[in-house]
Amino acid sequence: MTHAAHLPVAAALVRELVAAESREPSASAYGKAAVCLLDFMSCAFAGRQLPYARQAMDAASPWTVPHGAPVIATTLRLAPAEAAFVNSVMAASASRTDMHPASTSHPAAVVFPVALACAAIAPTSGRDFLRAAIVGYEAMGRLGRIVVDERFKRTFRSTSVIGTIGGALTAARLLGLDEPQSVHALAIAANAAAGLQEWAVSGELDLFYQPANAARAVLGAALLARAGATASPTIIEGASGFLNAYGGLDRAAELLQRRDEWEIEQVEYKPVAACVFVQAAAAAAHRLVREQGAVGREVERVRLRTFAPALAYPGCDNPGPIDELQPARMSIQYTVASILARADLSDQNFVEIDDPLTRRLTPRIELAADPAFTSAFPARQGAEVEVELAEGRILRSRVDAVPPYTDDLVLTRFRRVAAALYPPERTAAIEQACLGCAQLADVEPLQCADPQPRAARAPDSRSTPPKEIER
């Protein structure tokens, strides 16, 4: 990166990540991006029949355009920015888009809707498509590492705030913007960086629309910049810029520091539809019921120790009562209680929220921060659950890190969800288009806009995950 120290940060990022001569991602980064794409499609298919996605489609459907960007698994074609919005809502509705732990963000919910919309504007090869996605994940990961701290997380949603920057670089690369245009696209998009955490307090559904707002803003910004619009080149580090607004100005230089691995290689996949910070507690509780069996009716009280940021994150320390889906997906107490009550961990835990035993156990779960787990975060997310039974016996289970949800499990879940929409041959073709994306001459097969998808059965957002899932 030539003379990066003398460039505005936005220009330096563009030169490193977007320019034609920029660093080629590793083979492992390309492989990871293909699986992230498959997981994103799985989320979109699962979310397609949910009311939040349907509302987004209904709102946009009066303004279809013949040659617009496709909405996944529908016949709708919309202006690119609107297609990005709807596709993002569709995937986010599943509440299990991939997660970048260090930034507490869900990059796929912004990056892939942007990339698909751009591919409808400017035809692109699969390799270029994945490379642009890797760039978006990279920018989001780097920015999140310096911006997202405990103060930030109390008020702001990282996915939509940093997603404007990552998404802008993805769009710049796919639309072939030159360096000045790319900087202006980033700057225009950064002015739309937003997303508040009140949903975690109110139990409402703002979080489904926040990444979509970012994706929509990114498309508008990139197309404006391509048409000649300009904005502040010092938008990142300027006196009234992004880092001054959200924090991290003293660490601005770290944005230009490469790590040994690409940020996308740090991304994890969710086993079920629950908050990032719930996963470790869920894994510990699930291990206990696998080893001890159904003990829910015997439980007197539960002590759960985990890393402090999980307890501080809005909505996660919530002993109830839990009456709505979204608070259930956020609450550590509810999640652990439902696992103990059901002796299982599946999507059903976050659907059947009125289970009487779960309701009885939720307020009996005591949370505490553990110094060792806290010091290990964000590299590892750990938790230990201690269950006291009515007879006085104590059961314990501990995980020092969330067990990985493997590529094979991502594939199994994709096949199951896609089968609710498409016949086997179409499911296989979409799977191959995702996993073999780097070999595609054109990414049109990714658009998944069949005229008559099999929609008699809703995607199984309520079905039980494969038995081999070990969380």
Summary of the structure (lengths in Angstrom):
residues: 471
radius of gyration: 21.7
end to end distance: 41.7
largest distance: 73.2
contacts: 1797
relative contact order: 0.14
helix: 57%
strand: 8%
